[in-house]
Each structure stands twice: as C-alpha cells, then as structure tokens.
Amino acid sequence: MRRVIKPWLQLFRVPNLPTAVGDAVAGGAMVAFLVFGKGVPGSVVAVALAAGAAELLLYLGGLADNDLVDEEADRAAGSSRPLATGALSRRAVRIARAACFAAAAAVGLAFRLGAGWWGCVAGVAAAILAYDRVKERLPRLGFLLMGLCRGLAVVSGAAAVTGAVPPEAVEWYDAVTSTLDVAWIASVAPMAVGWTLYTAAVTKLGAGEERASGPMGQRRYAPALLALVPVAFWCLGLVLTATAAILHPGSLRGSLPSFGPLVPILGCLAAAATWCAAVWPLGEPHGPRERGRAVGRAIGGLLWMQTGFLCFWGHGVPPVPAFVGLAAACWIARLAIRRAWPAITGS
C-alpha cells in the first residue's frame, strides 16, 4: 500500500497542499466581514469554504499537468518525479488531472457559485496551463503566471461570496463604493496583489533549484517586503478614507464596518520573517537540497498571510470560528505531513 500511495503523494507535492485552500477562503472572508460585520451567515461561510475546496482541486490538477508536461525533461535529468521513474503511468496521471478539474467545476455547480467565480476560476485554470508550458522558455512570464494562480484564487473566493450575498444584506452605502461589486474588488485587490508578487518571488527562488550552488547576495531578503503589500495598501486606504470623511463629513450614510488590521498585519509580518529565515542559509554555497528546503519554508509564508486574514478581528467584529478552524487545520496538517512523510518535498 505504501508503494502505491507514495507516488501520488509525490505527484501532488503533499507538503504544499495545506497552503492551497486558504487563498480563496481568505478572499471570501474579507467580503463577508465587509458586508455582515458581526454576524456572517453560515451559508456564506459554506460558500467561502467551497471556493477553497475548488481552489485545492485546481491546484491538484495543475500539479498533475505540470508533471505531464515535464515528463521527458525530468526523465532526461534523472529526476525522482513519479512519472519520470515510471512509478505512475501517463494514463493514470491524465485521468487524475481531468478528475481534479472536473471536481472543481462540480463544486461550483453544487454550491451554485456565480458568474464572477466561474470567470476567476477560468483565469486560474488558464494561468496554470500557461505556466506549465512557458516556464522554461519564458521564465519571467512563468513567475508572474504562477503568482496569478494564487492572486486570482483570492479573488475567486471574494467573487463566490459576493454572488451569495442578497442585495438587502448590504445596509451601507458610500459615494465611492456605491455597489457591492466595486466594494469587494477594492477590499481584496491589495490581497491579490500581495499574494501574486510573493508567490512569484517564491517561484523564482525555486527556478533551477536542481542546479543551485550559491551563494546568494543580500538582495535575497528583499522579496520579504512583498508579503507586506496588503498591509501597505490597507494603510493607504485607511488614510484616504479618513481624509474623505474629513473633507466630506456628510458623504457617508450608515456605518461601514471599521476593522482593526492588527491580525492581518501580524500575519504579513510573520510571512516576511518566514521568507528571511528561509533564505538566510543561502548566503553560503549550497546545493539543490538546501535550495529546495528554503523554497518549502518560503511557501509556508503564504500560510501566515492566509492565517492573518482568516482570523480577522477588531472593533467589535469577532472572528468566524469556521475560518479560524480552517487556519488551525492547515497548520496542523502541514506539521503532520512533514512528520509523516519527511522524504517527500514540496518543491
């Protein structure tokens, strides 16, 4: 049984899977907090979690597609990937790819997710397929495409929740964000940009890791700043909102929920620290093993960013237990997977 299961765990890079759920749920959580504040309905929470499940399925399908595209190159390089070694057949991996993409679509149909979600998911799928085919010929474009896979996943969760919100639930109105569509885009755009850039940096770090020799210079720490992009945009938004309220005190009707960004700030700071800790050993001459370990740790920074937004709390808006539970489950799963299968890498 172990010989049967292990190749599939390798194919799907099981150490990374706990990070592949929270992007969409975090985006959905932001919209839910924006609209409902203290009382997020269970049906909306379920939609956000469904968007996360669909993201995971797309991620699995993308991993299968990646190995199918790279099979010949992996075999020529003597890679230990399961397709290259013959541990899995090409037909089986093709079936797995199709099943994952089909299951993601089934989730959308089962939860009746709206057109916005379908558009975002189509964008994620297109970015996945394009990345797998251009990453060697156009590496910089490949970095961006991989980042977009994560950034669009955040937007997909927000779009899913927006489609599930009845119009009568929006009790506030603002001259700038006069529609819910504009409001949710504004609320998750900083997150999507941060997720995209940070993931692109992680992808660049892992590019050509099998040829890594080092050492890397001090600039290796710079991408840690990308984890702080959501916070920077957020603080700018707070300044602009405060300025608008001062200049036009009568422009706001009702009350927009006022969020304390402490928990997201802590999550983004933890992600930045995780990046720095991951690349610190790379200042010395190193090989593929050390580079791969650094990539795996840097990917963990995404989990900190997700946790910060899933555990949103402040100004009377309590965290949603289901979102907090998901964040905790992802951390526990990541630690358990590392302990159970230490030989299986995520890079």
C-alpha positions in Angstrom: 0.0 0.0 0.0 2.8 2.4 0.8 4.4 1.8 -2.6 1.0 2.6 -4.2 0.3 5.8 -2.2 3.8 7.3 -2.1 4.0 8.2 -5.9 0.7 10.0 -5.7 1.9 11.9 -2.6 5.0 12.9 -4.6 2.9 13.8 -7.7 0.7 16.1 -5.6 3.5 17.6 -3.5 1.6 16.8 -0.4 3.6 19.2 1.9 2.2 22.2 0.0 -1.4 21.1 0.0 -2.3 22.8 3.3 -1.4 26.2 1.7 -3.7 25.6 -1.3 -7.0 26.1 0.4 -6.8 29.3 2.3 -6.3 31.8 -0.5 -9.9 31.7 -1.8 -11.3 31.4 1.7 -9.4 34.4 2.9 -10.7 36.4 -0.1 -14.2 35.3 0.7 -13.8 36.1 4.4 -12.8 39.7 3.6 -16.1 40.3 1.7 -18.1 38.5 4.4 -16.7 40.8 7.1 -17.1 43.9 4.9 -20.8 43.1 4.3 -22.0 41.4 7.5 -19.6 42.6 10.2 -20.5 40.8 13.4 -22.9 38.2 12.0 -21.6 36.3 9.0 -24.4 33.7 8.0 -23.5 30.1 7.9 -24.5 29.8 4.2 -21.9 32.5 3.3 -19.2 30.7 5.3 -20.1 27.5 3.4 -19.7 29.3 0.1 -16.3 30.6 1.1 -15.1 27.1 2.2 -16.5 25.7 -1.1 -14.4 28.2 -3.0 -11.4 26.9 -1.0 -12.1 23.3 -1.9 -12.4 24.2 -5.6 -9.0 26.0 -5.3 -7.4 22.9 -3.9 -8.8 20.7 -6.7 -7.5 23.1 -9.3 -4.1 23.1 -7.6 -4.0 19.3 -7.7 -5.0 19.3 -11.4 -2.2 21.8 -12.1 0.4 19.6 -10.4 -0.6 16.6 -12.5 -0.5 18.8 -15.6 3.0 20.1 -14.6 4.4 16.5 -14.4 2.8 15.5 -17.7 4.4 18.5 -19.5 7.8 18.0 -17.9 7.9 14.2 -18.1 10.6 13.9 -20.8 12.7 16.7 -19.3 12.5 15.1 -15.9 13.5 11.7 -17.2 16.5 13.2 -19.1 17.6 14.9 -15.9 17.3 11.8 -13.8 14.6 13.3 -11.7 12.8 11.3 -9.0 9.4 12.5 -10.1 6.9 9.6 -10.2 6.2 9.9 -14.0 9.9 10.1 -14.8 10.7 7.0 -12.8 7.7 5.0 -14.1 6.1 4.8 -10.7 2.9 6.3 -12.2 1.6 5.8 -15.8 0.9 8.7 -18.0 -2.7 7.5 -18.5 -3.3 7.4 -14.7 -2.0 11.0 -14.3 -4.1 12.2 -17.2 -7.2 10.7 -15.6 -6.2 12.3 -12.3 -5.8 15.7 -14.0 -9.2 15.5 -15.7 -10.9 14.3 -12.5 -9.5 17.2 -10.4 -10.6 19.9 -12.9 -14.0 18.3 -13.3 -14.4 18.0 -9.5 -13.6 21.8 -9.1 -16.4 22.5 -11.6 -18.7 20.2 -9.8 -18.2 22.2 -6.6 -19.2 25.3 -8.4 -22.3 23.7 -9.7 -23.2 22.1 -6.3 -23.0 25.5 -4.5 -24.4 27.5 -7.3 -21.5 29.8 -7.4 -22.0 32.9 -9.6 -20.6 34.1 -12.9 -17.8 36.1 -11.2 -16.5 32.9 -9.6 -16.6 31.0 -12.8 -14.7 33.8 -14.5 -12.0 33.8 -11.9 -11.7 30.0 -11.9 -11.3 30.1 -15.7 -8.5 32.6 -15.2 -6.8 30.4 -12.6 -7.0 27.3 -14.9 -5.7 29.3 -17.9 -2.8 30.6 -15.7 -2.0 27.1 -14.5 -1.9 25.6 -18.0 0.1 28.5 -19.5 2.6 28.4 -16.7 3.3 24.7 -17.2 4.0 25.3 -20.9 6.1 28.6 -20.8 8.0 28.4 -17.6 11.2 27.1 -19.3 11.1 29.3 -22.4 9.8 32.5 -20.7 10.8 32.2 -17.1 9.8 35.7 -16.0 6.4 35.3 -17.5 6.2 31.9 -15.8 6.9 33.6 -12.4 4.1 36.0 -13.0 1.7 33.3 -14.1 2.3 31.2 -11.0 1.7 34.3 -8.9 -1.5 35.0 -10.7 -2.7 31.5 -9.8 -2.6 32.4 -6.2 -3.8 36.0 -6.6 -6.8 35.0 -8.8 -7.6 32.3 -6.2 -8.1 35.1 -3.6 -10.4 37.0 -6.0 -12.3 33.8 -6.7 -13.3 33.4 -3.1 -14.4 37.0 -2.9 -16.4 36.6 -6.1 -18.1 33.5 -4.7 -19.2 35.2 -1.5 -20.3 38.3 -3.4 -22.6 36.2 -5.6 -24.1 34.6 -2.4 -24.9 37.9 -0.7 -28.5 39.1 -1.2 -28.9 42.8 -2.0 -30.9 43.5 1.1 -27.9 42.4 3.2 -25.9 45.5 2.3 -27.1 48.1 4.8 -24.5 50.7 4.0 -23.8 53.0 1.1 -20.8 55.1 0.2 -20.4 57.6 -2.6 -17.2 55.9 -3.8 -18.1 52.2 -3.3 -21.7 52.6 -4.3 -22.1 49.0 -5.4 -21.1 45.7 -3.7 -19.1 44.7 -6.8 -16.9 47.7 -6.5 -16.6 47.3 -2.7 -15.4 43.7 -2.8 -12.9 44.4 -5.6 -11.5 47.2 -3.5 -11.3 45.0 -0.4 -9.4 42.1 -1.9 -7.3 43.8 -4.6 -4.4 44.5 -2.1 -4.5 40.9 -1.0 -4.5 39.6 -4.6 -1.5 41.9 -5.5 0.4 40.8 -2.4 -0.3 37.1 -3.0 0.7 37.4 -6.6 4.0 39.1 -6.0 5.0 36.9 -3.1 4.2 33.7 -4.9 6.1 34.9 -8.0 9.1 35.5 -5.7 8.9 32.0 -4.3 8.6 30.6 -7.8 11.7 32.5 -8.9 13.6 31.2 -5.8 12.8 27.7 -6.8 13.6 28.1 -10.5 16.5 25.9 -11.5 16.9 24.7 -7.9 18.4 21.4 -9.2 21.4 23.4 -10.3 21.7 25.6 -7.2 25.2 26.3 -6.0 25.1 29.8 -4.4 25.9 31.8 -2.6 23.1 34.4 -2.9 23.6 38.0 -2.1 21.9 40.3 0.4 19.2 41.1 -2.2 17.7 37.7 -1.4 16.0 39.3 1.6 14.2 42.0 -0.5 11.2 39.8 -1.5 10.2 39.7 2.1 8.7 43.2 1.6 6.3 41.7 -0.9 4.5 40.0 2.0 3.7 43.5 3.3 2.0 44.7 0.2 -1.6 44.1 1.5 -0.8 46.0 4.7 0.7 48.9 2.7 -2.4 49.2 0.5 -4.6 48.8 3.5 -3.0 51.6 5.5 -3.1 53.8 2.4 -6.8 53.1 2.1 -7.4 54.0 5.7 -5.6 57.3 5.2 -7.7 58.1 2.1 -11.0 57.1 3.8 -10.2 59.3 6.8 -9.3 62.2 4.5 -12.5 61.8 2.6 -14.5 61.7 5.8 -12.9 65.0 7.0 -13.4 66.7 3.6 -16.9 65.4 3.1 -18.4 64.6 6.5 -21.9 64.0 5.1 -20.9 61.7 2.3 -21.2 58.5 4.4 -24.6 57.0 5.0 -25.0 54.3 7.6 -21.8 52.9 9.0 -19.1 51.0 7.2 -17.5 48.3 9.4 -14.3 49.6 10.9 -11.7 46.8 11.0 -8.6 46.7 13.1 -5.9 45.4 10.8 -3.7 44.1 13.7 -4.1 40.3 12.9 -3.5 40.7 9.1 -0.5 42.9 9.9 0.9 40.2 12.2 0.3 37.5 9.6 2.0 39.5 6.9 4.9 40.3 9.2 5.2 36.6 10.1 5.3 35.8 6.3 8.1 38.4 5.8 10.1 36.9 8.7 9.5 33.4 7.3 11.0 34.5 4.0 14.0 35.9 5.7 14.6 32.8 7.8 14.1 30.6 4.7 16.8 32.4 2.6 19.2 33.1 5.4 21.2 29.9 4.9 21.5 30.6 1.2 24.2 33.2 1.8 26.7 30.3 1.8 27.5 28.0 -1.0 24.7 25.5 -1.2 23.2 22.7 -3.3 19.8 21.7 -4.6 18.8 20.2 -1.2 19.3 23.4 0.7 17.6 25.5 -2.0 14.6 23.1 -2.0 14.3 23.3 1.7 14.3 27.1 1.5 11.6 27.1 -1.1 9.4 24.9 1.1 9.8 27.2 4.0 9.1 30.3 1.9 5.9 28.7 0.7 4.9 28.5 4.4 4.8 32.3 4.4 1.6 32.1 2.4 0.1 30.1 5.3 0.9 33.0 7.6 -0.7 35.5 5.3 -3.8 33.4 5.0 -4.0 32.9 8.8 -3.8 36.7 9.3 -6.9 37.3 7.2 -8.8 34.2 8.2 -8.5 35.2 11.9 -9.6 38.7 11.2 -10.7 40.5 14.4 -11.2 44.1 15.6 -13.6 46.9 16.6 -16.3 44.6 17.7 -16.1 42.2 14.7 -15.3 38.8 16.1 -13.5 36.1 14.1 -15.6 33.4 12.5 -15.0 30.0 14.2 -15.1 28.1 10.9 -12.4 30.4 9.3 -10.2 30.2 12.5 -10.7 26.4 12.5 -9.6 26.2 8.9 -6.4 28.1 9.6 -5.6 25.8 12.6 -6.4 22.7 10.5 -4.0 23.9 7.8 -1.2 24.4 10.2 -1.8 21.1 11.9 -1.9 19.3 8.6 1.3 20.9 7.4 3.2 19.8 10.6 1.7 16.3 10.5 2.6 15.8 6.8 6.1 16.9 7.4 6.4 14.4 10.2 4.7 11.5 8.4 6.5 11.9 5.1 9.7 13.8 5.6 11.2 12.4 2.4 8.5 14.0 0.2 9.4 17.6 -0.7 7.1 20.3 -1.8 9.3 21.8 -4.4 
